[in-house]
Amino acid sequence: MTIAEPSTLTDMTACCTPVTGGAMDTESAAVLAKALKAVADPARLRLLSMVASQPGAEACVCDLTEPLGLSQPTVSHHLKVLVDAGMLHREKRGTWAYFSLIPGALDSLAGLLSSTSLRD
């Protein structure tokens, strides 16, 4: 029997210590690296900020393209990376996709990088 790799940051905080709390195992490092790669792009950081600043912390992809100054396919790609990293939730409504922050995802990432344990 094998243990499945955590798929999101929220899952990871339940089983993993912060980076400064001891040596990480391979699976935990892979999940954290995926999250860090997702936020290591200026456009993705702006997208997270734009979604978070909308009423209800939710935005339609149609409202994110113009302010970002990127094409719709490029914005959609960046949003998919953030969804796959466990930071955004995607909901299809008609022909449009709406994105919202996953509660606690950014806090989880910050906690895993801090020297304070999340297990207290």
Secondary structure, 3 states (H helix, E strand, C coil): CCCCCCCCHHHHHHHCCCHHHCCCCHHHHHHHHHHHHHHCCHHHHHHHHHHHHCHHHEEEHHHCHHHHCCCHHHHHHHHHHHHHCCCEEEEEECCEEEEEECCCHHHHHHHHHCCCCCCC
